[in-house]
Amino acid sequence: MTRKNATLENKLKNRRALLQQIAEQRGIAGTLHGDNKISLGERFKIRQQLDDAARQKNLETIVELASRQDKGELGHEPDPDWLSHFLGLAENIRHPAMQQFWANILSQEMLSPGHCSVQALSRLQVMTQKDALLLQKASALACHFGDDNLRLLFGYQYRTILQGQRQQRLNLGRYRLPYAGMLQLFELGLLHQAELESGELSQASPLKVILQNQTLTLQPQRKGIRLLYYRFTTVGNELAALITDTPPVDYRNDLQDLLAPLGQLSAKNPS
């Protein structure tokens, strides 16, 4: 037997063993063992018991993780209907990283009831860990200006008499958010798919672009400037606020370089 064939056979055996392990853990390995002395109905009851025990364990783990976040703050009892919906969804969350995320939501909800809507919970329930990581990357690049809606600012455009419409853009893929990831966030309903443009920036009043840990203040010195951005949906805003991350230094620097030619720009870090 060649090395390639031996390796392939080993992988197949490992995969078969893994499948059997998963089936036994979930109580669906009955026919894998040949003649099974336990009846189908009894095996069904065993699987139900395993599922119920797993759901119970998931909830207890999430509650324990939430309790570790207690810093002695005063709490509020969540809305009973919200809590029932939360528990009904959270009981099926098995991945440790996602359990931590759900624990964060429960802890935050007790500090500030209404912080996370039922719609946001329902959307989160269908998200994988990979989806959550994509949202975390997007939230790290998010800013807001004009109002509290989060946006992904990536460029600007203006019109000149001689050259017509001109644009300058940043490639968000350089900052850990490839376009394939953007497509996934569109599909999940966390980002609006259309590229949007702001109203024309006023030369009479400065514009404040607020990142998580920095405020950029721009005093435009030319007419006709409009910022280009993607906007988070309502649910995307809620969930992004729960998955915060520090903006990449290169994005923060490149954003300043992008805006600097438009006028007088100043940056202020939190004290």
ZATOR-672617 format. One line per 4 residues: their letters; for each residue z, x, y of N, C-alpha, C, O. Coordinates in steps of 0.2 Angstrom, whole numbers, padded with zeros to 4 digits. Atoms other than C-alpha are relative to their C-alpha. Layout:
N
a	Z,X,Y,Z,X,Y,Z,X,Y,Z,X,Y  ...
This chain:
271
mtrk	0000,0004,-0006,0000,0000,0000,0000,0004,0006,0004,0009,0007  0000,-0004,-0006,-0005,0007,0017,0006,-0002,0004,0010,-0007,0004  -0006,0001,-0005,0008,0009,0031,-0001,-0006,0004,0004,-0010,0005  0002,0006,-0004,-0001,-0005,0041,0002,-0006,-0004,0005,-0011,-0001
natl	-0001,0006,0005,0000,-0017,0026,0008,-0001,-0001,0011,-0006,-0001  -0008,0000,0001,0019,-0012,0023,0003,-0003,0006,0008,-0007,0005  -0003,0002,-0006,0023,-0015,0041,-0001,-0008,0001,0004,-0011,0003  0002,0007,-0001,0014,-0032,0041,0005,-0004,-0005,0007,-0009,-0003
enkl	-0004,0003,0005,0023,-0037,0025,0008,-0001,0002,0011,-0006,0002  -0007,0000,-0003,0040,-0032,0033,0001,-0005,0005,0006,-0008,0006  -0001,0005,-0005,0037,-0042,0048,0000,-0007,-0002,0003,-0012,0000  0000,0006,0003,0032,-0057,0038,0007,-0002,-0003,0009,-0008,-0003
knrr	-0006,0002,0003,0048,-0056,0028,0005,-0001,0005,0010,-0005,0004  -0005,0001,-0006,0058,-0054,0044,0000,-0006,0003,0005,-0010,0005  0001,0007,-0003,0050,-0069,0051,0003,-0006,-0004,0005,-0011,-0002  -0002,0005,0005,0053,-0079,0035,0008,0000,0000,0011,-0006,0000
allq	-0007,0000,0000,0071,-0073,0035,0003,-0003,0007,0008,-0007,0006  -0002,0003,-0006,0073,-0078,0053,-0001,-0007,0000,0004,-0011,0003  0001,0007,0000,0066,-0095,0051,0005,-0003,-0005,0008,-0009,-0003  -0005,0003,0005,0078,-0098,0036,0007,0000,0004,0010,-0005,0003
qiae	-0006,-0001,-0004,0092,-0092,0047,0001,-0006,0005,0006,-0009,0006  0000,0005,-0005,0087,-0104,0061,0001,-0007,-0003,0005,-0011,-0001  -0001,0007,0003,0085,-0119,0049,0007,-0001,-0003,0009,-0007,-0003  -0007,0001,0002,0102,-0116,0041,0005,-0002,0006,0009,-0006,0005
qrgi	-0004,0001,-0006,0110,-0115,0058,-0001,-0007,0003,0004,-0010,0005  0001,0007,-0003,0102,-0132,0063,0000,-0005,-0005,-0001,-0011,-0004  0000,0005,0006,0104,-0140,0046,-0006,-0003,-0002,-0006,-0009,-0004  0006,0003,0002,0086,-0142,0042,-0003,0005,-0005,-0009,0005,-0006
agtl	0002,-0005,0004,0085,-0129,0028,-0001,-0003,-0007,-0002,0000,-0012  -0001,0003,0007,0086,-0142,0013,-0006,0002,-0004,-0005,0004,-0010  0006,-0001,0005,0068,-0140,0006,-0001,0007,-0001,-0005,0009,-0005  0001,-0007,0001,0068,-0121,0008,0004,0003,-0006,0002,0008,-0008
hgdn	-0004,-0002,0006,0080,-0120,-0006,-0002,-0003,-0007,0001,-0002,-0012  0002,0003,0006,0070,-0129,-0019,0003,-0006,-0001,0005,-0010,0003  -0004,0006,0002,0079,-0142,-0029,0007,0000,0004,0011,0004,0002  -0006,0000,-0004,0093,-0147,-0017,0004,-0006,-0003,0002,-0012,-0003
kisl	-0005,0005,0003,0108,-0156,-0025,0003,-0005,0005,0005,-0010,0003  -0003,0005,-0006,0113,-0164,-0008,-0006,-0004,0002,-0012,-0002,0003  0006,0005,-0001,0103,-0180,-0005,-0002,0001,0008,0001,0004,0012  0003,0000,-0007,0092,-0182,0011,0005,-0003,0005,0006,0000,0010
gerf	-0004,0003,-0004,0104,-0194,0018,0006,0004,0002,0009,0004,0008  -0006,-0004,-0001,0119,-0182,0016,-0002,0006,0005,0002,0008,0009  0002,-0005,-0005,0109,-0168,0024,-0001,-0002,0007,0000,0002,0011  0000,0003,-0007,0105,-0179,0039,0006,0000,0003,0007,0002,0009
kirq	-0006,0001,-0003,0123,-0182,0041,0003,0007,0002,0006,0008,0007  -0003,-0007,-0001,0127,-0163,0040,-0004,0003,0007,0000,0006,0011  0004,-0002,-0006,0113,-0160,0053,0003,-0003,0007,0004,0000,0012  -0003,0004,-0006,0121,-0173,0065,0006,0003,0002,0008,0004,0008
qldd	-0007,-0003,-0001,0138,-0165,0063,-0001,0007,0003,0002,0009,0008  0002,-0007,-0003,0130,-0147,0067,-0002,-0001,0007,0000,0002,0012  0003,0001,-0007,0121,-0154,0082,0006,-0003,0005,0006,0000,0011  -0006,0002,-0004,0137,-0163,0088,0004,0005,0002,0007,0006,0008
aarq	-0004,-0005,-0001,0147,-0148,0086,-0003,0005,0005,0001,0008,0010  0003,-0005,-0005,0134,-0137,0096,0000,-0003,0007,0002,0001,0011  -0001,0003,-0007,0134,-0150,0110,0007,0001,0003,0008,0002,0009  -0006,0000,-0002,0152,-0150,0111,0002,0008,0002,0005,0009,0007
knle	-0001,-0007,-0002,0153,-0131,0111,-0004,0002,0007,-0001,0006,0011  0004,-0001,-0006,0139,-0130,0125,0004,-0002,0006,0005,0001,0011  -0004,0003,-0005,0150,-0141,0136,0006,0004,0001,0008,0005,0007  -0006,-0004,-0001,0166,-0132,0133,-0001,0007,0003,0003,0009,0007
tive	0002,-0007,-0003,0157,-0115,0137,-0001,-0001,0007,0001,0003,0011  0002,0001,-0007,0150,-0122,0153,0007,-0002,0004,0007,0001,0010  -0006,0001,-0003,0167,-0129,0158,0005,0006,0001,0008,0007,0006  -0004,-0006,0000,0176,-0113,0154,-0003,0005,0005,0001,0008,0009
lasr	0003,-0004,-0005,0163,-0103,0164,0001,-0002,0007,0002,0002,0012  -0002,0003,-0007,0166,-0115,0179,0007,0002,0002,0008,0003,0008  -0007,-0001,-0002,0184,-0113,0178,0002,0007,0002,0006,0009,0006  -0001,-0007,-0002,0183,-0094,0180,-0002,0001,0007,0000,0006,0010
qdkg	0002,0000,-0007,0175,-0097,0197,0006,-0002,0005,0005,-0002,0011  -0005,0003,-0005,0191,-0105,0204,0004,0006,0004,0006,0011,0001  -0003,-0005,-0005,0198,-0095,0219,0005,-0004,0004,0007,-0001,0009  -0005,0004,-0003,0211,-0108,0223,-0002,-0004,0006,0002,-0007,0010
elgh	0002,0005,-0005,0200,-0119,0234,0002,-0007,-0002,0003,-0008,-0007  -0001,0007,0002,0203,-0137,0236,-0006,-0003,-0002,-0012,-0002,0000  0006,0003,0003,0192,-0147,0225,0000,-0008,0001,0004,-0011,0003  0001,0008,0000,0185,-0165,0225,-0003,-0002,-0007,-0007,0002,-0010
epdp	0003,0003,0006,0181,-0176,0210,-0007,-0002,0001,-0008,-0006,0005  0007,0002,-0001,0163,-0177,0207,-0001,-0008,-0001,0003,-0011,-0004  0001,0007,0001,0155,-0194,0207,-0001,-0002,-0007,-0004,0002,-0011  0000,0001,0007,0157,-0202,0190,-0007,-0001,-0003,-0008,0002,-0009
dwls	0007,0001,0002,0139,-0207,0188,-0003,0007,-0001,-0007,0009,-0005  0003,-0007,0000,0134,-0189,0193,0003,0004,-0006,-0001,0007,-0009  -0003,-0004,0005,0146,-0181,0181,-0002,-0002,-0007,-0003,0002,-0011  0003,0002,0007,0140,-0192,0166,-0007,0002,-0001,-0008,0004,-0006
hflg	0007,-0003,0001,0122,-0187,0170,0000,0007,-0001,-0003,0010,-0005  0000,-0007,0001,0127,-0169,0171,0002,0002,-0007,-0001,0006,-0010  -0003,-0002,0007,0137,-0169,0155,-0006,-0002,-0005,-0006,0002,-0010  0005,0002,0005,0123,-0178,0146,-0006,0005,0000,-0009,0005,-0006
laen	0006,-0005,0000,0110,-0165,0151,0003,0007,-0002,0000,0011,-0006  -0002,-0007,0001,0121,-0149,0150,0002,0001,-0007,0003,0006,-0009  -0002,-0001,0007,0127,-0153,0132,-0006,0003,-0004,-0004,0006,-0009  0005,-0003,0003,0110,-0147,0127,-0002,0007,0002,-0007,0010,0000
irhp	0001,-0007,-0002,0110,-0130,0136,0003,0005,-0004,0009,0005,-0004  -0003,-0005,0004,0112,-0116,0124,0000,0007,0002,0004,0011,0000  0001,-0007,-0003,0106,-0100,0133,0006,0002,0004,0007,-0002,0009  -0006,-0002,-0004,0121,-0091,0140,-0002,0001,0007,0002,-0001,0011
amqq	0001,0000,-0007,0112,-0087,0156,-0001,-0007,0004,0001,-0008,0009  0001,0007,-0003,0107,-0105,0159,0007,-0004,0000,0008,-0008,0004  -0007,0003,0000,0125,-0111,0154,0004,0003,0006,0007,-0001,0009  -0003,-0003,-0006,0131,-0099,0168,-0002,-0004,0006,0001,-0005,0011
fwan	0003,0004,-0006,0119,-0108,0180,0003,-0007,0001,0005,-0009,0006  -0003,0007,0000,0125,-0125,0175,0008,0000,0002,0010,-0005,0005  -0007,-0001,-0002,0143,-0119,0177,0001,0001,0008,0005,-0002,0011  0000,-0001,-0008,0139,-0113,0195,-0001,-0007,0003,0002,-0008,0008
ilsq	0002,0007,-0003,0132,-0131,0199,0007,-0004,-0001,0008,-0007,0004  -0006,0004,0001,0148,-0139,0192,0005,0002,0005,0009,-0002,0008  -0005,-0002,-0005,0159,-0128,0202,-0001,-0001,0007,0003,-0003,0011  0002,0001,-0007,0149,-0130,0218,0001,-0008,0001,0003,-0009,0007
emls	0000,0007,-0001,0149,-0149,0215,0007,-0002,0002,0008,-0007,0006  -0007,0001,-0001,0168,-0149,0215,0002,0002,0007,0007,-0001,0009  -0002,-0002,-0007,0169,-0140,0231,-0004,-0004,0005,-0001,-0006,0011  0004,0004,-0005,0155,-0150,0240,-0004,-0005,-0004,-0010,-0004,-0006
pghc	0003,0006,0004,0151,-0167,0231,-0007,-0001,0003,-0007,-0002,0009  0007,0001,-0003,0132,-0171,0233,-0004,0006,0001,-0009,0005,0004  0004,-0006,-0001,0127,-0153,0233,-0006,0000,-0004,-0011,0003,-0002  0006,-0001,0005,0115,-0155,0218,-0001,-0007,-0002,0003,-0011,-0005
svqa	0002,0007,0001,0106,-0172,0216,-0001,-0001,-0008,-0003,0004,-0011  0002,0001,0007,0103,-0180,0199,-0007,0002,-0001,-0009,0004,-0007  0007,-0002,0001,0084,-0177,0202,0000,0007,-0001,-0004,0010,-0006  0000,-0007,0001,0088,-0159,0203,0002,0002,-0007,0000,0007,-0010
lsrl	-0003,-0001,0007,0098,-0159,0187,-0005,-0001,-0005,-0006,0003,-0010  0005,0002,0005,0084,-0168,0178,-0005,0006,0000,-0008,0007,-0006  0005,-0005,-0001,0072,-0155,0184,0002,0007,-0004,-0002,0010,-0007  -0003,-0006,0003,0083,-0141,0179,0001,0000,-0008,0000,0005,-0011
qvmt	-0001,0000,0007,0086,-0147,0162,-0006,0002,-0004,-0006,0004,-0010  0006,-0002,0004,0068,-0144,0157,-0003,0007,0002,-0008,0009,-0001  0002,-0006,-0002,0067,-0127,0165,0003,0005,-0006,0009,0005,-0008  -0002,-0006,0004,0068,-0111,0154,0003,0005,0004,0003,0005,0010
qkda	-0003,-0006,-0004,0077,-0095,0158,-0005,0003,0004,-0004,0006,0009  0006,-0003,-0004,0060,-0088,0163,-0001,-0004,0006,-0003,-0001,0011  0002,0004,-0006,0057,-0102,0175,0006,0001,0005,0004,0001,0011  -0006,-0001,-0004,0075,-0100,0182,-0001,0007,0004,0001,0008,0010
lllq	0001,-0007,-0003,0071,-0081,0185,-0006,0000,0005,-0005,0003,0010  0005,0001,-0005,0055,-0086,0194,0002,-0003,0006,0001,-0001,0012  -0003,0003,-0006,0064,-0097,0205,0005,0004,0004,0005,0004,0010  -0005,-0005,-0004,0077,-0084,0209,-0004,0005,0004,-0002,0007,0009
kasa	0004,-0005,-0004,0063,-0072,0214,-0003,-0003,0006,-0003,0000,0011  0003,0003,-0006,0055,-0085,0225,0006,-0001,0005,0005,-0001,0011  -0005,0001,-0005,0072,-0089,0233,0002,0006,0004,0005,0006,0009  -0002,-0006,-0004,0075,-0071,0237,-0005,0002,0006,-0003,0005,0010
lach	0005,-0001,-0006,0059,-0071,0248,0000,-0006,0005,-0003,-0006,0010  0000,0006,-0004,0063,-0088,0255,0003,0001,0007,0008,0005,0008  -0003,-0001,-0007,0067,-0090,0274,-0001,-0008,0003,-0004,-0012,-0001  0001,0006,-0004,0068,-0105,0286,-0001,0001,0007,0002,0006,0010
fgdd	0001,0000,-0008,0062,-0108,0304,-0001,-0007,0002,-0005,-0010,-0001  0002,0007,-0002,0062,-0123,0314,0005,-0005,-0003,0008,-0010,0001  -0005,0005,0003,0073,-0133,0302,0003,0004,-0007,0002,0010,-0007  -0004,-0003,0006,0083,-0130,0285,-0005,0000,-0006,-0002,0003,-0011
nlrl	0004,0000,0005,0068,-0132,0274,-0002,0007,-0002,-0004,0011,0002  0002,-0007,0002,0065,-0116,0264,-0008,0001,-0001,-0011,-0004,-0003  0007,-0001,0000,0048,-0108,0265,-0001,0007,-0003,0003,0012,-0002  0002,-0007,0002,0039,-0093,0258,-0005,0002,0005,-0011,0000,0005
lfgy	0004,-0002,-0006,0032,-0085,0274,-0004,0006,-0003,-0002,0011,-0005  0004,-0005,0003,0017,-0074,0269,-0006,0002,0005,-0010,0007,0004  0005,-0003,-0005,0006,-0072,0285,-0001,-0004,0006,0004,-0009,0007  0001,0004,-0006,-0001,-0079,0301,-0007,0000,0002,-0011,0004,-0001
qyrt	0007,0000,-0002,-0017,-0083,0309,0000,-0002,0008,0004,-0005,0011  0001,0001,-0007,-0024,-0084,0327,-0007,0000,0002,-0011,0003,-0003  0007,0000,-0002,-0040,-0087,0336,-0002,0004,0006,0002,0004,0011  0002,-0004,-0006,-0049,-0075,0347,-0007,-0002,0003,-0011,-0005,-0001
ilqg	0006,0002,-0003,-0064,-0078,0359,-0006,0004,-0004,-0011,0000,-0005  0006,-0004,0003,-0075,-0064,0351,0000,0000,-0007,-0006,-0001,-0010  0000,0000,0007,-0070,-0064,0333,0002,-0006,-0004,0002,-0006,-0010  -0001,0007,0003,-0065,-0082,0330,0007,0001,-0004,0012,0004,-0001
qrqq	-0006,0000,0004,-0051,-0085,0317,0002,0006,-0003,-0002,0009,-0007  -0002,-0006,0003,-0041,-0070,0312,0006,-0001,-0004,0010,-0006,-0002  -0006,0001,0004,-0028,-0069,0298,0003,0007,-0002,0000,0012,-0003  -0003,-0006,0003,-0015,-0056,0292,0005,-0003,-0005,0008,-0008,-0004
rlnl	-0003,0003,0006,-0007,-0059,0275,0004,0005,-0004,0002,0011,-0004  -0003,-0004,0005,0006,-0052,0263,-0001,-0002,-0007,-0002,-0008,-0008  0001,0002,0007,0003,-0052,0245,0007,0000,-0004,0010,0005,-0005  -0007,0001,0003,0019,-0060,0237,0000,0003,-0007,0006,0004,-0009
gryr	0000,-0003,0007,0014,-0052,0220,0003,0007,0001,0006,0010,-0004  -0003,-0007,0000,0020,-0035,0227,0008,-0001,0000,0011,0004,-0001  -0007,0000,0000,0038,-0042,0228,0003,-0004,-0006,0007,-0009,-0005  -0002,0003,0006,0040,-0048,0210,-0002,-0008,-0001,0001,-0011,-0005
lpya	0002,0007,0000,0032,-0065,0213,-0008,-0001,-0001,-0011,-0002,0004  0008,0001,0001,0014,-0065,0205,-0002,-0007,0001,0002,-0012,0000  0003,0007,-0001,0002,-0079,0208,0001,-0004,-0006,0002,-0011,-0006  -0002,0004,0007,0005,-0084,0189,0007,-0004,0001,0008,-0009,-0001
gmlq	-0007,0003,-0001,0023,-0087,0194,0000,-0005,0005,0004,-0010,0004  0001,0005,-0005,0018,-0097,0209,-0002,-0006,-0003,0000,-0012,-0002  0003,0006,0003,0008,-0108,0198,0005,-0004,-0004,0005,-0010,-0004  -0005,0003,0004,0022,-0111,0187,0005,-0004,0004,0007,-0009,0002
lfel	-0004,0004,-0004,0033,-0116,0201,-0003,-0006,0003,0000,-0011,0004  0003,0006,-0002,0020,-0128,0207,0000,-0005,-0005,0002,-0011,-0004  0000,0004,0005,0019,-0135,0190,0007,-0004,-0001,0007,-0010,-0003  -0007,0003,0000,0038,-0138,0190,0002,-0004,0005,0007,-0007,0005
gllh	-0001,0005,-0006,0037,-0147,0206,0006,0004,0005,0009,0000,0008  -0005,-0004,-0004,0048,-0133,0215,-0003,0002,0007,0000,0003,0011  0003,-0002,-0006,0035,-0128,0227,-0006,-0004,0001,-0009,-0007,-0003  0006,0004,-0001,0021,-0138,0236,-0006,0005,-0001,-0005,0011,0002
qael	0005,-0004,0002,0005,-0131,0230,-0005,0002,0006,-0007,0008,0006  0005,-0002,-0006,-0005,-0131,0247,0003,0005,0005,0009,0005,0006  -0002,-0005,-0005,-0004,-0117,0259,0000,-0004,0007,-0004,-0008,0008  -0001,0004,-0006,0003,-0124,0275,0000,0005,0006,0001,0011,0006
esge	0000,-0004,-0006,0002,-0118,0293,0005,-0003,0005,0005,-0010,0006  -0004,0003,-0005,0015,-0120,0307,-0004,-0003,0006,-0010,-0002,0006  0003,0002,-0007,0012,-0128,0324,-0001,0007,0004,0002,0012,0002  0002,-0005,-0004,0006,-0116,0337,0007,0003,0003,0011,-0001,0006
lsqa	-0007,-0003,-0003,0021,-0104,0342,0000,0000,0007,-0005,0002,0011  -0001,0000,-0008,0027,-0106,0360,0002,0007,0003,0006,0010,0000  -0002,-0006,-0004,0027,-0092,0372,0006,0000,0004,0009,0004,0006  -0006,0001,-0004,0041,-0100,0381,0006,0001,-0003,0012,0002,0000
splk	-0006,-0001,0003,0054,-0099,0368,-0001,0004,-0006,-0006,0004,-0010  0000,-0004,0006,0058,-0087,0354,0000,-0004,-0006,0003,-0009,-0007  0000,0003,0006,0056,-0091,0336,0005,0004,-0004,0005,0010,-0005  -0005,-0003,0004,0070,-0087,0324,-0002,-0001,-0008,-0002,-0007,-0010
vilq	0002,0000,0007,0065,-0083,0306,0007,0002,-0004,0009,0008,-0003  -0006,-0002,0003,0081,-0083,0295,-0001,0001,-0007,-0002,-0004,-0011  -0001,-0002,0007,0082,-0074,0279,0007,-0001,-0002,0011,-0003,0002  -0007,0001,0002,0097,-0074,0268,0005,0004,0004,0011,0002,0005
nqtl	-0005,-0005,-0003,0105,-0059,0276,-0003,0003,0006,0000,0009,0008  0003,-0003,-0006,0095,-0056,0292,-0004,-0006,0004,-0007,-0010,0001  0004,0005,-0005,0088,-0066,0307,-0005,0004,0004,-0003,0009,0007  0005,-0004,-0004,0072,-0060,0314,-0002,-0005,0006,-0003,-0011,0005
tlqp	0001,0004,-0006,0069,-0066,0332,-0007,0002,0003,-0007,0008,0005  0006,-0002,-0002,0051,-0066,0338,-0002,-0004,0007,-0001,-0010,0007  0002,0003,-0007,0046,-0069,0357,-0008,0001,0000,-0010,0007,0002  0007,-0001,0000,0027,-0072,0355,-0003,0002,0007,-0001,0000,0012
qrkg	0003,-0002,-0006,0016,-0064,0368,-0008,-0001,0000,-0012,0002,0004  0007,0002,-0001,-0001,-0071,0364,0000,-0008,-0002,0004,-0010,-0006  0000,0007,0002,-0007,-0089,0362,-0004,-0001,-0007,-0007,0003,-0010  0004,0002,0005,-0013,-0098,0347,0002,0002,-0007,-0001,0002,-0012
irll	-0003,-0003,0007,-0002,-0090,0333,0003,-0006,-0004,0007,-0010,-0001  -0003,0005,0005,0002,-0101,0318,0002,0004,-0006,-0002,0008,-0009  -0002,-0003,0006,0012,-0095,0303,-0002,-0003,-0006,-0003,-0009,-0006  0003,0003,0007,0006,-0097,0285,0006,0001,-0005,0009,0006,-0005
yyrf	-0005,0000,0004,0018,-0102,0272,-0001,-0005,-0006,-0005,-0009,-0005  -0001,0005,0005,0022,-0111,0256,0007,-0004,0001,0012,0000,0003  -0007,0003,-0001,0036,-0124,0257,0003,-0003,-0007,-0001,-0005,-0011  -0004,0002,0006,0049,-0128,0244,0000,-0008,0000,0001,-0011,0006
ttvg	-0001,0007,0000,0050,-0146,0238,0007,-0002,0001,0012,0003,0002  -0007,0002,0000,0066,-0156,0240,0004,0003,-0005,0010,0005,-0004  -0004,-0002,0005,0072,-0152,0223,0000,0008,0000,0005,0011,-0002  0000,-0007,-0001,0066,-0134,0225,0005,0003,0005,0008,0008,0003
nela	-0005,-0002,-0005,0077,-0132,0240,0007,0000,-0003,0010,0004,-0002  -0007,0000,0003,0092,-0138,0231,0001,0005,-0005,0006,0008,-0005  -0001,-0005,0005,0089,-0127,0216,0000,0007,0002,0004,0011,0000  0001,-0007,-0003,0084,-0112,0226,0007,0002,0003,0009,0008,0003
alit	-0006,-0002,-0004,0100,-0113,0236,0006,0002,-0005,0011,0005,-0004  -0005,-0002,0005,0110,-0111,0219,-0002,0006,-0004,0002,0009,-0007  0002,-0006,0003,0100,-0096,0213,-0002,0005,0005,-0008,0007,0006  0001,-0005,-0005,0102,-0084,0227,-0001,0007,-0002,0002,0009,-0007
dtpp	0001,-0007,0001,0096,-0066,0227,-0001,0003,0006,-0004,0000,0011  0002,-0004,-0007,0095,-0052,0240,-0007,0001,0001,-0011,0003,-0004  0007,-0001,-0001,0078,-0051,0248,-0002,0007,-0001,0002,0012,0001  0002,-0007,0001,0069,-0035,0242,-0001,0003,0007,-0004,0001,0011
vdyr	0000,-0004,-0006,0070,-0022,0255,-0007,0001,0003,-0009,0001,0008  0007,-0001,-0002,0051,-0019,0255,-0003,-0006,0003,-0007,-0006,0007  0002,0006,-0003,0048,-0037,0258,0002,-0001,0007,-0001,-0003,0012  -0003,0001,-0007,0060,-0038,0273,-0003,0005,0005,-0005,0003,0010
ndlq	0003,-0005,-0004,0052,-0022,0280,-0007,-0002,0002,-0010,-0002,0007  0007,0002,-0001,0034,-0028,0277,0000,-0006,0005,-0005,-0007,0008  0000,0006,-0004,0038,-0045,0285,0001,0002,0007,-0002,-0001,0012  -0001,-0002,-0007,0045,-0036,0301,-0007,0003,0002,-0009,0002,0008
dlla	0006,-0004,-0002,0029,-0025,0301,-0006,-0005,0001,-0010,-0005,0006  0005,0005,-0001,0018,-0041,0299,0001,-0004,0007,-0004,-0005,0010  -0002,0004,-0006,0027,-0050,0314,0000,0004,0006,-0001,0001,0012  -0001,-0005,-0006,0029,-0035,0326,-0006,0000,0005,-0004,-0001,0011
plgq	0006,0000,-0005,0011,-0035,0333,0000,-0007,0004,-0004,-0007,0009  0000,0007,-0003,0014,-0054,0338,0004,0000,0007,0002,-0005,0011  -0004,0000,-0006,0026,-0050,0352,0006,0004,-0001,0007,0009,-0004  -0006,-0003,0000,0044,-0044,0355,0004,-0002,-0006,0006,-0008,-0007
lsak	-0003,0001,0006,0053,-0043,0338,0007,0003,0000,0007,0009,0001  -0007,-0003,0001,0072,-0040,0335,0003,-0003,-0006,0001,-0008,-0008  -0004,0001,0006,0082,-0040,0319,0007,0000,0001,0010,0005,0003  -0007,0000,0000,0100,-0045,0317,0003,-0001,-0007,0001,-0006,-0010
nps	-0003,0001,0007,0110,-0042,0301,0007,-0003,0001,0010,-0003,0007  -0007,0003,-0001,0126,-0052,0298,0005,0005,0001,0005,0010,-0002  -0006,-0005,-0002,0142,-0044,0305,0005,0000,-0006,0010,0003,-0005
